[in-house]
């Protein structure tokens, strides 16, 4: 029996098992088995080089956004409208067969937008080119799930299920669970608050399913069994996702209003260029890009080419800013002067740990280089302080 058949068999067993207090331990073990099998399904075959599947698209710009959706929902049209890059659009499905990149120039930054082929139900199991599409989505900073506003809400649930099956968690934060394997000592189970969905016995059974008999587990929130399995697996990626409902020109205004009020949702019409500016604004907010402008000493700030930072790509501190310019610059920094919303007064003397915000202006003040030489006529080779080195007897002059 293959891995996919085993997964379907366990899912069928979970479907026919009643959910109550007596069966929660059994269901927890079944969930752990499914997670293990899905991890095996994503592993490269034995004997291969280990390289993952994906499209050969080089990362470019200050951020990467992936368009994911069913065939014929308007992803190619949206790419053409936002970037100007031509992507073939037609009325039949699977018009796009490979990954087509484009660049959005927005707020002095360059954002790479990827038009991916449409995925279908069962993509996580390898149907169509689903594995490659999801692999590229994992390398993105944010996902735009493009949905047809005239279709049922089932498309959103199917796509979310397919992405969660391969370890992508949309609009979720990592669970507050501390987990560490140990060599000896057994299993140590603790929590900082009362737990209602996981107890010590269930945790032991799930760890034994993974053949883990020595570990330390600490719950800092009332997490679920799925959260515990995600922490044990350790290969989950938590991403932000915007649900983009396209083709709003074919439905009524009441339906548009209902879709627009859902969380993390934006309604557009790529064909009629409706609400595209709102989509760009929302995308910018979710990506959290920080533009920092440089100011040379004694000159005006340079507002033409900002240094773009983000918390997902390195961080937004002064040290990250210096590393972005040159990796050896941090050693020479004495302090920095900051103008902007992150400073309390203008300018503010800041250290390397200061957190920068969007549109801040930074001037770096370097340490002065020590003069390599002595004091007065004679050169002193002593490393002692000045008052001591001056009293040291210097070598006699050669005559």
N, C-alpha and C positions, 0 to 999 in steps of 0.2 A: 504494500500500500504506500502511495506517495505522500508527500507532506501535505499537499492541498487536500487530498482525500481525508487524511487524519484530522485536519482543521475542520472540514465540513462535518465530520462525524462527531467531533466534540461540540461544535456549535449546535448540532441537532440534539445532542444530549442535554445541553444547557437550555434549549428551547422547551423541552418537555419536562424539565425539572421545576417543580414549584419553588417559588422564592419565599422562604420563611426562616425562622430562627434555627430550625433543625438542619436545613440544607445549605446554610451560608458557608460552612467549612468546605463542603463538597464543591460548591460553585467557585469558591476561591481557588481551590486546587485546579479546577478545569480552566479558569482564566489564566493561571500561571502556565499550564501546559500549552495553551494557545499562543501565549506570548513567546514561549521558547520555540515553538514550531515556526512562528512567523519570523523570528530572528534567523533561524536556520534557512528559511526560504530566501532571505535577502543576502545571505552570505554567498560569496563567489564560489563556483564549483571547484572541487579539489583538483590540483594540478595546474590551475590557471595562475596568471601573474598577480591576481588580487585586485586589479584595477576595476573600479566600479563602472556601471553602465551610465551613459549620459551622452549629451551632444557636445561636440567640441566648440564651445563658445568661451572665448577669453574674457575674464572679468575686466570691465572698463568703467571708468567714472567713479563717482563718490558713493554710489549705491546701486543695488540690483533689485529689480522688481519682476516677478514672474506672473504671466497671465495663464490661469488654469481654468478649464471649463469643458463642457461637453462640445461635441462638434456643432458647427453652425450657430454659435451664440453671438458672434460678432467680435471675436478677439482680433482677427486680422484687420478689420475696419478700425477698431479702436487704436491699434498700433499705428496705422497710417495717419490717423487724425492727430495723435499726440506727438509723433516723432517725425512725420514726413517720409519715413521709410516705406517703400512700397512692399506690401505683403498681399499676395493674390487672394482675393475674396470672391466667392461664388456661392450659388444657391444650393450646391450639393455638399454633402458631408466629407470630412477629411480633405479639405482643400489644401491645408498646410500639412506637409509631411515631415518637416524638419524644424529646427529652432531658428527663428529669424530675429536678430537683435536690432534694436533701434535706440537712439539717444534722445532723452528729453532734456532740453535746456530750460531750467527753471530756477529762479532766485540765485543766479550766478553759479549754479552747480550743474553737473552732468549726471543724469540718472539713466542707467541702462535698463531698458524695457525689453523683455523677451516674450515673443509670441510662440507659444508651444503648441504642438498638435493636440487635438481634442482627445480626452481620455474617456473611457467607457466603464461601465460597471465590471468589476473584476480586474481593473488595471493593476492593483497591488499583487495579483497572482500572475501577472505577466501578459495579460490580454492586450492586444494592440501594441502600442509603444509606451504603455503606461509606466513601466519601470524606469525608462529613460526620462520621461517627463517629470516623474516624481523626484528622480535623482537631481535634476536641474533645479527643481523647486526647493530642495533642501539647501542648495548653495545660495539661495536668494536671501535678501534682507527682509522682504515682505512679499506676501502673496495677494494678488488680485483675483478673486474667484468670480469669473464672469458668468452670469446666469441670465437666462431668457425670462424676462418679466411676464411673458404670456404663458409660460409653462407652469407646471405645478411646483409646489415647494419641495417635492421629493428629490429634485436634482441636487439641491443644496445638501440634503442629508446623505445622499449617495456619495457625493464627492468628499464630504467630511469623513465619512466612514472609510473610504479608500485611502485617504491621507493618514488617518489615525492608524490604519492597519500597518503602515510602514514606518510608524514612529514619529509622525508630525502631529504636534498638538497646537491647534489654532486658537489664538486669543486666550491662552491659559498661561499661568505662571508656574514655574517649577514648584512641586510640593515641598513644604517645610518638614522634610524628614532627613535626619542624619543617619547615614548607613556606612559602615566600614567593616570590611572583612578582617578577621584576626586569625592567627595561627593556632592559638589554644584559648581555653577559657570558656568555651560554650557560647550560648547566645544570651546577650544582655539586652533586655527589653525595658524601655522607660518611656515616659511621656510627661509633658509639662502641663497637660490639661486632661480632663476626662474624655475618653474615646467612646464613641457610640457606634462606629461602623467597623472597627477592627479591634480585636482583642489579642492577648498574648498567644493563645492556642492557635488562632488562625495565622498569625505571623510565623509561628514555628513551622506550621504545615507548609506554608508557601516557601520558606527558606529551605526546608528539607526537599521540596520538589526541585529546587535548584542545586541540591547537594551541597548546601552551605550549612555547616554545623558549628562554626565559630564566627560570631559577628556581633557588632554593637549597633543597636537600632534605637533611635530617639525620635519620638513624634513631637513636633512643635505645633501641630494643628490637627484638627479632627479630620484626617485624611481617609480616603476610601481604599479598598483593596487594589483598584487599578492604579492609584497613585503609588502605593507600595511596590507594585510590580514594575512600574516605570522607573523608580529609583534603583531597584535591584538590577534591571536591565542596563541602565546607564547610557543608552544610546538614543534617547528621545531628544527631539529638537522642538523648542517652544517658539513659535513664530506668530507674528501679527498678521491678520488677514482682514481684508476689506471685501465685503460682498457687493459686487457691482451688478445691479440689475439693468440690463440693456433692453432696448426696444420698448421704451415706455410710451412711444407714440402709437402703439397698437392696442393699448389697454385704457380703461377709464381713469378719470382723475381720482376717484375714491381708492382704486387699487394702487395707484402711484403713491398716494398719501399713506396708505397702510404699509407699503414696502419701505418708504423713506423713513418711517418712524421706528423701524427695527434697528437694534443695536449693530454698530459696525457696518452699516449699509449705506450705499449711495446709489441713486437712480439716475440713469443717463440715457441718451439716445445718440449712439455714435454716428448713425446715418444722418441725423439732422443737427448734429453738434450741440446737443442740449446738455447743460450742466457739467460740461467737461472741466470748466474752471474749478468747480466745487470738488471734483474728483482729484485734481492736482493738489488743491489745498489740503484735502484730507490725507492724501498720500504723504505730503510733506510733513504734516503733523505726526503721523504714525511712525515715520522713519526717524524723526528726532535728529535731523542733521543740524550741526552747529557751525556757522561760518565765523571764522576769526580772521580779522584783518591785521596786517603788520604795519608797524610805524618805525621807520629808521630814525635814529637819534638826530634831532634838529631839523627834521623834515615833516611834511604832511603825510598822513596815513595813505596807504595804497589800497583804494577801494575797488580795484579792477580784478584782482585775482586772489580770492580768499583761500585760507587753509580750512578745509572742511573736515570736521571731526564728527564722530558719533559714538554713542555708548556701546553699540554692537561691534564696532570696528576699532578696538583699542581703548577708547575712553575719551573724556573731554577735559582732562586736567591740563595745567600748564606744562607738566612733564610730557604728557602725550603730544601736546602742541610742539614742544622742542624736538621730540623724537621724530615727528612728522617732517620737520625741516631737515634735520641731520641727527644721526644717532649719537654723535660725539658732542653735540651742543650742550647737553645737560651738564657736563662736567665744568663748563666755563661760565654757567649762569650764576651771577651774584644775586640778582633779584629781577623781577619784571614789573613794569608799570602797566596797569590795566584801566581802560576807559570802557564803560558800558554798564549793562544791567546787573552784571555779577559783582560790581565794585560798589562800595559804600560811599566813596567820594572820588573825585576826579583829580589826578590819577591816584590809584591805590597801589602801594607797594605790596606785592604778593610773592609767595613762595611757589615751589613746584607742585604742591598739593592743591592749589586753588582751582576750583571748578569753574570753567568758562561757560558762558552762555552765548546764544546766537547774536551775531553782529557785534561782538566785543572787539576792541582795538588793543593790541598788545605790543609793548616795546620791551625788548630784552636788553638788560644791562649786564655786560660781561665783567668777569673779574679782571683786574689789571695784572698784566704779566710782570713778575718780579725781574728786576734787572740782574743779569748774570755778571756780577763783578763786585769789587770791594768798595770800601768807603775811602775817600781821599786818594792819595797817590798810590797806596799799596793795595793789592788785591787780597781779600780775606777769603780763605777756603773753609772757614768755620761755619757750622750750621747753628751755632749758639746765638742767643739774642744779641742785639746790637751792643748793649752796655757791657757784655762779657767779651764779645769778639773783639771790641776795640782795645781791650786791655791785654789781649793775648799777644805774646811776643811774635813778631813776624820774622820770616827768614831774612838774613842779611842780604844786602844788595851785592850782586856780583860786580866786581870791578876789574 
